[in-house]
Amino acid sequence: MATAVVVARLPRIPGVILAFVLVASMWAETLTGLVHPVSTADGRMFDDDAMVEADYAFDRWGASTTTGGGEFTPREVDIRRPDGSLGGAVRLDRVAPPGAWIGGLVMVPDGQSRVTSLQGDALRFRSVVETEGSGATIAFHQLAFPGWRATVDGLPVALRPQGEVEGSGVAPGYLLVDVGPGRHELAVWFGPTLPRLAGDTVSFLAILGLLWATSRHGGGWLVTLVVGAVTIVLGGILATEVLTLRSPARSTPERERIVTDVIGSMRSGTAVMSSPTGSALGPGAFLDTGWLTVRPPPGRPVQVGLTRQWLYMHPPGRVTVRLTPPEGAVFQAGLALRPDSWETPEGDGVHFVVEVVPVDGPGGMRTLLFQRINPRAFVDERRWVDIRADLGEWAGRPIDLTLRTDPVDSVAYDWAGWGNPLVVVPVGVLRPPNGPQPPASIHTPRTWMIDQ
């Protein structure tokens, strides 16, 4: 208030200059620190080689933009290398491969839980999960900065950071929330902390005081105009911060990020299925659904998200779903053979195939993926091999999406399938799905199309 009186009693030109400097500095401080949620309808994709060369070449945090020593990350994040120097995104992606995140936002690191709905953007989103067993832990792809809030079924719950993943030496620090069995609706959003909200309130009141002083003590119409305009802007910012204290509202179906759940379509009878045992699902059939845990063997990189929904598809098997992909849609899944097939006396792997056929209009059948997985022969395939196929070419057009498994030569021990096969509209940059250490087989030319 004293500053406002001083400004008001200065001559007009110096008063205008000083008032402008004061309000501009407060305005800039508030605006630069305010996080504006931005809805990103499309994910930005890179091919594996380009991303690895441009990003994974630096195993330290923000190597190309800052020389910070970790002071800008939450204290719960520990991504230091064995020599004690600060690591970077390469270490986070090694533990939690980008392809394991559903829509780039959600993952289930512990328990058996299906993500049936995902709405919103990277800073304000809602999700519906259906959990089996005694409960599950849901992870959200954001670091645990102050200001994150969550509710489960409308009730506030505490978010906690992911600590060190056992055996990895890395504490990713992303957000976790525990849920019990059954269906639950989760809301997660970012907003101001109480100290920040209090500070911005004080700043707004100070600007109001300056406006009162300039208008009351003859600061001149120009000073009053400038201060009044800044008061309106800061008032709007403060109102926005107050509004972000509320949980995000439910979106319309058009903003749903999970476009098609292939396993859900099979269970509901809307998918077309065929195999040597027919279209029936069951333990003795060539097609079945359930859960599978794929844990890399000792000596391989430790990962999270090991248990996923499982579409068992013994070759030759086929499942087709009809959908109309929106802009930015991709098909994502994890490919695997059951761990009990890794040490068998024979077996030559399985071909995984993804095909698209337009229902009407020009264009014929297109093969988006043709990938052989043989963990019996290749140790680095003894895990979920995540894939991603771009459906943007058919945005707004009805298509038949077919998942297929074919034998290589022998069908012995071909206990293959797909983990979390979904069509989603992901958020943000789509980093290489298998992180910095992909199986050597996914670098063959036949799979480059996945991330282009």
C-alpha positions in Angstrom: 0.0 0.0 0.0 2.9 2.4 0.8 4.3 1.7 -2.7 0.9 2.6 -4.2 0.9 5.9 -2.4 4.4 6.7 -3.5 3.6 5.9 -7.2 0.4 8.1 -7.0 2.4 11.1 -5.7 5.1 11.0 -8.4 4.9 13.2 -11.5 2.8 11.7 -14.3 5.5 10.2 -16.5 7.8 8.7 -13.8 4.7 7.4 -12.1 3.5 5.7 -15.2 6.9 4.1 -15.8 7.2 2.9 -12.2 3.6 1.6 -12.1 4.1 -0.3 -15.3 7.4 -1.9 -14.1 5.8 -2.9 -10.8 2.6 -4.4 -12.2 4.5 -6.0 -15.2 6.9 -7.7 -12.8 4.1 -9.2 -10.7 2.1 -10.1 -13.8 5.1 -11.9 -15.3 5.9 -13.8 -12.1 2.4 -15.1 -11.9 2.0 -16.0 -15.6 5.4 -17.7 -15.9 4.6 -19.9 -12.9 1.0 -20.7 -13.8 0.5 -24.1 -15.5 -2.2 -23.9 -18.2 -3.8 -27.2 -18.9 -3.7 -27.8 -22.7 -5.7 -30.6 -24.3 -3.6 -32.4 -26.8 -5.8 -34.5 -29.1 -2.9 -35.9 -31.0 0.2 -37.6 -29.8 3.5 -36.6 -31.5 5.3 -39.7 -32.8 8.9 -40.4 -33.5 10.5 -43.4 -35.0 12.8 -45.4 -32.7 16.1 -44.4 -34.3 15.3 -40.6 -34.4 14.2 -40.6 -30.8 17.1 -42.7 -29.5 19.6 -40.5 -31.4 18.1 -37.2 -30.3 17.2 -38.1 -26.7 18.5 -41.3 -25.4 22.1 -40.4 -26.4 22.0 -38.2 -23.3 21.7 -40.2 -20.1 21.2 -37.2 -17.9 18.2 -35.0 -17.1 17.5 -32.3 -19.6 20.9 -32.6 -21.2 20.0 -30.5 -24.2 18.3 -27.7 -22.3 19.7 -27.3 -18.8 22.7 -28.1 -16.7 20.6 -28.6 -13.5 21.5 -31.1 -10.9 18.1 -32.3 -10.2 16.8 -29.3 -8.3 13.8 -29.0 -10.6 12.5 -32.6 -10.0 10.6 -33.7 -6.9 12.7 -35.0 -4.1 11.1 -38.4 -4.5 12.7 -38.9 -7.9 16.0 -40.7 -7.9 17.4 -41.4 -11.4 21.1 -41.2 -10.6 23.5 -43.5 -12.4 25.8 -45.9 -10.6 28.6 -43.3 -10.5 26.3 -40.9 -8.6 25.7 -38.4 -11.5 22.2 -37.4 -12.5 20.5 -39.6 -15.0 17.6 -38.7 -17.2 14.5 -39.9 -19.1 16.5 -42.9 -20.4 16.5 -44.3 -16.8 12.8 -43.6 -16.3 11.8 -45.3 -19.6 14.0 -48.3 -18.9 12.0 -49.1 -15.8 8.6 -48.0 -17.1 8.6 -48.5 -20.9 6.4 -45.8 -22.7 4.4 -48.5 -24.4 3.2 -49.8 -21.0 1.3 -46.6 -20.4 -2.3 -46.7 -21.7 -2.9 -43.6 -23.8 0.4 -42.3 -22.4 -1.3 -41.6 -19.1 -2.2 -44.6 -17.0 -0.6 -48.0 -16.0 -1.3 -50.7 -13.5 2.0 -51.6 -11.8 0.5 -53.9 -9.2 -2.7 -56.0 -9.3 -5.3 -56.9 -11.9 -7.2 -53.9 -13.0 -8.8 -53.0 -16.4 -8.7 -49.4 -17.5 -12.1 -49.0 -19.3 -12.3 -45.3 -19.7 -9.8 -42.4 -20.0 -10.7 -38.8 -20.6 -8.9 -35.5 -20.4 -5.4 -34.3 -21.0 -2.0 -34.5 -19.3 -2.9 -32.2 -16.4 -6.6 -33.0 -15.8 -8.0 -36.4 -16.5 -10.5 -39.0 -15.3 -10.3 -42.8 -15.6 -12.5 -45.7 -14.8 -11.0 -49.0 -13.7 -12.4 -52.4 -12.9 -10.3 -54.3 -10.4 -10.2 -58.0 -9.6 -8.8 -59.7 -6.6 -8.0 -57.8 -3.4 -7.1 -54.5 -5.1 -4.6 -52.8 -7.3 -2.3 -49.8 -7.6 -2.9 -47.4 -10.5 0.0 -45.2 -11.8 -0.3 -41.9 -13.5 2.4 -40.7 -15.9 3.3 -37.5 -14.0 6.0 -36.8 -11.5 4.9 -36.1 -7.9 5.2 -32.3 -7.9 3.2 -30.4 -5.2 -0.3 -29.5 -6.5 -1.5 -32.9 -7.7 -4.8 -34.0 -6.3 -7.0 -37.1 -6.7 -10.4 -38.5 -5.9 -11.7 -42.1 -6.0 -15.4 -42.3 -6.5 -15.7 -38.6 -5.6 -13.8 -38.9 -2.3 -10.3 -37.3 -1.8 -7.5 -39.7 -1.6 -3.8 -39.3 -1.0 -1.4 -39.6 -4.0 2.0 -41.1 -3.3 5.1 -41.2 -5.4 6.6 -44.4 -6.8 9.6 -45.3 -4.7 12.6 -47.3 -5.9 11.7 -50.2 -8.1 13.3 -53.2 -6.5 16.4 -54.2 -8.3 16.5 -51.2 -10.6 18.3 -48.6 -8.5 15.7 -46.1 -9.9 12.9 -44.3 -8.1 10.7 -43.0 -10.9 8.6 -40.7 -8.6 5.4 -40.9 -10.7 2.0 -40.7 -9.0 0.3 -43.8 -7.5 -3.1 -44.3 -5.9 -4.5 -47.6 -4.5 -8.0 -48.9 -5.2 -10.0 -51.7 -3.8 -11.8 -54.4 -5.8 -14.7 -53.5 -8.1 -15.4 -50.6 -10.4 -13.9 -47.2 -9.5 -13.9 -43.7 -11.0 -10.6 -41.8 -10.5 -10.0 -38.1 -11.1 -6.5 -36.7 -11.1 -5.6 -33.1 -11.7 -3.0 -30.4 -11.2 -3.7 -27.1 -9.4 -2.1 -24.5 -7.2 -0.8 -25.3 -3.8 -2.2 -23.4 -0.8 1.0 -21.3 -0.4 0.9 -20.3 -4.0 -2.8 -19.5 -3.9 -2.2 -17.4 -0.8 0.7 -15.6 -2.5 -1.3 -14.8 -5.6 -4.2 -13.6 -3.5 -1.9 -11.2 -1.7 -0.6 -10.0 -5.1 -4.1 -9.4 -6.4 -5.0 -7.5 -3.2 -1.9 -5.4 -3.6 -2.9 -4.5 -7.2 -6.3 -3.6 -6.0 -4.7 -1.3 -3.4 -2.6 0.2 -6.2 -5.7 0.8 -8.3 -7.5 2.4 -5.4 -4.5 4.7 -4.6 -3.9 5.8 -8.2 -7.6 6.6 -8.7 -8.0 8.3 -5.3 -4.8 10.4 -5.2 -4.7 11.6 -8.8 -2.3 9.2 -10.4 -3.6 10.2 -13.8 -5.9 8.4 -16.3 -3.1 6.5 -18.0 -1.7 5.0 -14.7 -5.2 4.1 -13.6 -5.9 2.5 -17.0 -2.7 0.4 -16.9 -3.2 -0.7 -13.3 -6.9 -1.4 -13.9 -6.1 -3.6 -16.9 -3.5 -5.6 -14.9 -6.0 -5.9 -12.1 -8.5 -7.5 -14.4 -5.9 -9.9 -15.8 -4.6 -11.0 -12.3 -8.2 -11.4 -11.1 -8.8 -13.7 -14.0 -5.7 -15.7 -13.2 -6.7 -16.0 -9.6 -10.2 -17.1 -10.5 -8.7 -19.8 -12.8 -6.5 -21.1 -10.0 -9.5 -21.3 -7.7 -11.4 -23.2 -10.4 -8.6 -25.7 -10.8 -9.1 -26.7 -7.1 -12.1 -28.6 -8.3 -11.9 -32.1 -9.9 -12.2 -32.2 -13.7 -15.7 -32.7 -15.0 -16.8 -35.8 -17.0 -16.1 -35.3 -20.7 -18.4 -36.1 -23.5 -18.0 -39.5 -25.2 -16.3 -37.7 -28.1 -13.4 -37.0 -25.8 -12.9 -40.6 -24.7 -9.3 -41.6 -25.3 -9.9 -45.4 -25.2 -11.6 -45.9 -28.6 -11.7 -49.7 -28.6 -10.8 -52.4 -26.1 -10.3 -55.5 -28.2 -10.8 -57.8 -25.2 -13.9 -56.0 -24.2 -15.3 -56.3 -27.8 -14.6 -60.1 -27.7 -16.4 -60.5 -24.4 -19.4 -58.4 -25.6 -19.7 -60.4 -28.8 -19.0 -57.5 -31.1 -15.7 -58.9 -32.4 -15.4 -61.5 -35.1 -13.2 -64.4 -34.0 -11.8 -67.5 -35.7 -9.4 -70.3 -34.8 -9.1 -74.1 -35.2 -11.3 -74.4 -32.1 -13.9 -72.0 -33.4 -14.9 -68.6 -31.9 -15.5 -69.9 -28.3 -13.3 -68.6 -25.5 -12.0 -70.9 -22.8 -9.0 -72.5 -21.2 -8.9 -75.4 -23.7 -9.6 -73.2 -26.8 -7.2 -71.4 -29.1 -8.7 -68.1 -28.0 -9.1 -67.0 -24.4 -9.0 -63.9 -22.2 -7.6 -63.4 -18.8 -4.4 -62.1 -17.1 -0.8 -62.7 -17.7 2.3 -61.7 -15.8 5.5 -61.5 -17.9 8.6 -60.9 -15.7 12.0 -60.5 -17.4 14.5 -63.1 -16.2 17.3 -62.3 -13.8 20.0 -60.2 -15.4 17.5 -58.3 -17.7 16.3 -54.8 -17.0 13.8 -54.6 -14.2 10.4 -53.2 -15.3 7.0 -52.4 -13.9 3.5 -53.1 -15.5 4.2 -56.8 -15.6 0.6 -58.0 -15.3 -1.8 -57.1 -18.1 -5.1 -58.1 -19.6 -4.3 -61.1 -21.8 -5.7 -62.0 -25.2 -4.5 -65.6 -25.7 -4.3 -66.4 -29.4 -2.7 -69.7 -30.3 -1.8 -69.6 -34.0 -3.5 -69.7 -36.3 -5.9 -67.3 -34.7 -7.7 -64.1 -35.7 -9.8 -61.4 -34.1 -11.4 -58.5 -36.0 -13.1 -55.4 -34.6 -14.9 -52.7 -36.5 -14.3 -49.1 -35.5 -14.0 -45.5 -36.7 -10.6 -44.2 -35.5 -10.6 -40.5 -34.6 -7.6 -38.1 -35.3 -4.5 -39.2 -33.5 -5.6 -42.8 -32.8 -3.1 -45.6 -32.5 -3.3 -49.3 -31.7 -1.1 -50.3 -28.8 -0.4 -53.7 -27.3 2.3 -55.8 -25.7 3.4 -59.0 -27.5 4.5 -62.0 -25.6 4.7 -65.8 -25.3 3.8 -67.3 -22.0 6.9 -67.7 -19.7 6.3 -71.5 -19.5 7.2 -71.6 -23.3 10.6 -70.0 -22.9 12.6 -73.1 -21.9 10.8 -75.8 -23.9 12.6 -78.5 -25.9 11.3 -77.0 -29.2 9.6 -74.0 -30.6 10.4 -71.3 -33.3 8.3 -68.4 -32.2 5.1 -66.8 -33.5 4.3 -64.1 -36.2 2.1 -61.3 -34.8 0.2 -59.5 -37.5 -1.9 -56.3 -37.4 -4.0 -55.5 -40.5 -6.4 -52.8 -41.5 -9.2 -53.0 -44.2 -11.3 -49.9 -44.9 -15.0 -50.8 -44.8 -15.9 -48.5 -47.7 -14.0 -46.1 -49.9 -10.6 -46.5 -51.6 -7.8 -48.6 -50.3 -7.3 -52.2 -49.7 -5.9 -54.3 -46.9 -2.8 -52.8 -45.2 -0.4 -54.7 -43.0 0.7 -52.4 -40.1 2.7 -55.0 -38.2 4.4 -58.2 -39.1 6.6 -59.2 -36.1 8.2 -62.5 -35.1 8.6 -63.1 -31.4 10.7 -66.0 -30.3 11.7 -65.7 -26.6 13.0 -69.3 -26.6 15.8 -68.2 -28.9 16.2 -64.5 -27.9 16.5 -63.7 -24.2 15.7 -60.0 -24.8 12.2 -61.0 -26.0 11.4 -62.6 -22.6 9.2 -59.6 -21.6 6.4 -57.6 -23.0 7.4 -56.4 -26.4 5.4 -53.2 -26.8 4.2 -52.1 -30.2 2.3 -49.1 -31.5 0.6 -48.8 -34.9 -0.6 -45.4 -36.3 -4.3 -45.4 -37.5 -4.3 -41.7 -38.5 -4.6 -42.5 -42.2 -8.1 -43.8 -41.6 -9.3 -41.1 -39.2 -13.0 -40.7 -39.5 -13.4 -43.7 -41.7 -14.8 -47.1 -40.6 -12.3 -49.9 -40.7 -11.9 -53.5 -39.8 -8.8 -53.9 -37.5 -7.5 -57.5 -37.4 -5.1 -59.1 -35.0 -3.6 -62.3 -36.1 -1.1 -64.9 -35.0 0.5 -67.2 -37.5 3.0 -70.1 -36.9 6.5 -69.8 -38.2 7.0 -73.5 -39.1 6.0 -75.4 -36.1 3.0 -74.7 -33.8 4.7 -76.4 -30.8 4.5 -74.4 -27.6 3.1 -71.4 -29.5 1.4 -70.0 -26.4 1.2 -66.5 -27.7 -1.0 -63.5 -27.2 -1.5 -59.7 -26.8 -1.4 -57.7 -23.6 -3.8 -54.7 -23.2 -4.7 -54.6 -26.9 -6.3 -51.1 -27.3 -7.0 -48.4 -29.8 -6.4 -45.1 -28.0 -5.8 -41.4 -28.6 -2.6 -40.9 -26.6 -1.3 -37.7 -24.9 2.0 -36.0 -25.6 5.1 -37.3 -27.3 5.1 -41.0 -28.1 8.5 -42.1 -27.1 9.8 -45.5 -28.4 7.4 -48.0 -26.8 10.1 -50.3 -25.4 12.3 -47.6 -24.0 16.1 -47.3 -24.5 16.7 -51.1 -24.7 14.3 -52.5 -27.2 14.6 -56.1 -28.4 17.0 -56.3 -31.3 14.2 -57.8 -33.5 12.1 -54.6 -33.5 14.7 -52.7 -35.4 14.2 -54.8 -38.6 12.8 -52.8 -41.5 9.5 -54.6 -41.4 8.6 -52.9 -38.1 9.8 -49.4 -38.7 6.3 -48.5 -39.8 5.1 -48.8 -36.2 6.3 -45.5 -35.0 6.3 -43.4 -38.2 
